[in-house]
Amino acid sequence: MRSFQLTLLTSVTMIAFAGNSVLCRLALVSTKIDAASFTSIRLLSGAVVLMLLVTLKSRVFRMGGSWWSAVALFGYAAAFSFAYISLSAATGALLLFGAVQATMIGYGLVVGERLNLKQVLGIIIAIIGLLVLLFPGFEAPPIVPAFLMLGAGIAWGVYSLRGRGLGDATEATAGNFVRAAPLALVVSLLMVQQVNFDPTGVLYGVLSGALASGVGYAIWYSVLPSLKATTAATVQLSVPAIASIGGVAFLAEPITIRLAVASAAILGGVGVYILSKRVEVAGS
């Protein structure tokens, strides 16, 4: 994959990831839909759209992916929704992709990827930013939702790692969504007394599932084979900045001093990392 194409597709994916944070927060704050229903609608709509894309492309539905990837996808989506009941779009995105970074970079180091000194410095700066955000005190996010989002980040990191080296990205993503959707429905059934559908909330769930998740994740799986695990982890830390803009624009969320400092550190770390070595194409 050419560098320009890789950069463009990766940028589109980061915008889609941020869109998920904003859409989920919008649904849970401005409508009456519950977190379990939002998760089910998100995964179901993603599965439907991806099945259509695969069928249109191949004239027959071929289900790729795996159950392990589907479980990781479900774990991420469920924890993500329940965490966003209490977290702002920007704070949730910072926690999510901080955990993603730790998971994917940790894996990359275990399998033998090596970092230069500037890359290490960038990662350290980003981690300090995450610690600033989580440190107890005024304006700190609530602890249970914060840890739920960290768990979502670990699950997403695992899902991303399992997407490397696959064949057809759309088929793999479709198969994962088809398998994950019933798991979300089980949770909705277990929490049936709390189910609360809302037309606008359902719309946000469909937009999140069909576009930001379904199409966005298919693109992400298509670029993952061309990215090292450490690079794939680090570029995702651009998402909180995009999500914070969306939070201000669509949710009127304030940018607190703590969030501003943490964002500056995390994104500054990303900048140091990326500038020290351009996005690396596998095999180059």
TALIN-V327997 format. One record per residue. N is the residue number from 1. BURIAL is # if it has 24 or more other C-alpha atoms within 12 Angstrom, else .. D_LAST is the distance of its C-alpha to the last C-alpha in whole Angstrom. Layout:
BEGIN
n=<N;N>
burial=<BURIAL;BURIAL>
d_last=<D_LAST;D_LAST>
END
This chain:
BEGIN
n=<1;2;3;4;5;6;7;8;9;10;11;12;13;14;15;16;17;18;19;20;21;22;23;24;25;26;27;28;29;30;31;32;33;34;35;36;37;38;39;40;41;42;43;44;45;46;47;48;49;50;51;52;53;54;55;56;57;58;59;60;61;62;63;64;65;66;67;68;69;70;71;72;73;74;75;76;77;78;79;80;81;82;83;84;85;86;87;88;89;90;91;92;93;94;95;96;97;98;99;100;101;102;103;104;105;106;107;108;109;110;111;112;113;114;115;116;117;118;119;120;121;122;123;124;125;126;127;128;129;130;131;132;133;134;135;136;137;138;139;140;141;142;143;144;145;146;147;148;149;150;151;152;153;154;155;156;157;158;159;160;161;162;163;164;165;166;167;168;169;170;171;172;173;174;175;176;177;178;179;180;181;182;183;184;185;186;187;188;189;190;191;192;193;194;195;196;197;198;199;200;201;202;203;204;205;206;207;208;209;210;211;212;213;214;215;216;217;218;219;220;221;222;223;224;225;226;227;228;229;230;231;232;233;234;235;236;237;238;239;240;241;242;243;244;245;246;247;248;249;250;251;252;253;254;255;256;257;258;259;260;261;262;263;264;265;266;267;268;269;270;271;272;273;274;275;276;277;278;279;280;281;282;283;284>
burial=<.;.;.;.;.;#;#;.;#;#;#;#;#;#;#;#;#;#;#;#;#;#;#;#;#;#;#;#;#;.;#;#;#;#;#;#;#;#;#;#;#;#;#;#;#;#;#;#;#;#;#;#;#;#;.;.;.;.;.;.;.;#;#;#;#;#;#;.;#;#;#;#;#;#;#;#;#;#;#;#;#;#;#;#;#;#;#;#;#;#;#;#;#;#;#;#;#;#;#;#;#;#;#;#;#;#;#;#;.;.;.;.;.;.;.;.;.;.;#;#;#;#;#;#;#;#;#;#;#;#;#;#;#;#;.;.;.;.;.;#;#;#;.;.;#;#;#;#;#;#;#;#;#;#;#;#;#;#;#;#;#;#;#;#;.;#;.;#;#;#;#;#;#;#;#;#;#;#;#;#;#;#;#;#;#;.;#;#;.;.;.;.;.;.;.;.;#;.;.;.;#;#;#;#;#;#;#;#;#;#;#;#;#;#;#;#;#;#;#;#;#;#;#;#;#;#;#;#;#;#;#;#;#;#;#;#;#;#;#;#;#;#;#;#;#;#;#;.;.;.;#;.;.;.;#;.;.;#;#;#;#;#;#;#;#;#;#;#;#;#;#;#;#;#;.;.;.;.;#;#;#;.;.;.>
d_last=<11;11;11;15;16;14;16;19;19;18;21;23;23;23;27;27;27;29;32;32;34;36;37;38;40;42;43;44;46;47;48;50;47;46;43;43;44;41;39;40;41;37;36;38;37;34;34;37;34;31;34;35;31;30;34;34;30;31;35;35;34;32;31;28;27;29;32;30;28;31;33;30;30;34;34;32;34;37;36;35;38;41;39;39;43;43;40;39;36;34;35;34;31;31;32;30;26;27;27;24;22;24;24;20;19;22;20;17;18;20;17;16;13;14;15;16;20;20;18;21;23;22;22;26;27;26;28;31;31;31;34;36;36;37;40;43;46;47;44;42;41;43;42;42;40;38;37;37;34;33;33;32;29;28;29;26;23;24;24;21;19;21;20;16;16;19;20;22;21;25;27;25;26;30;30;30;32;35;35;35;37;40;39;40;43;45;44;46;49;49;49;52;54;52;50;51;50;50;49;47;45;44;43;40;39;39;37;35;34;34;32;30;30;30;28;26;24;24;21;20;19;18;15;15;12;10;10;11;14;15;14;15;19;19;18;21;24;24;26;29;30;30;32;34;35;36;38;40;40;41;43;44;42;43;40;42;41;39;37;36;36;33;31;31;30;27;26;26;24;21;21;21;18;16;17;16;12;12;11;7;6;6;4;0>
END
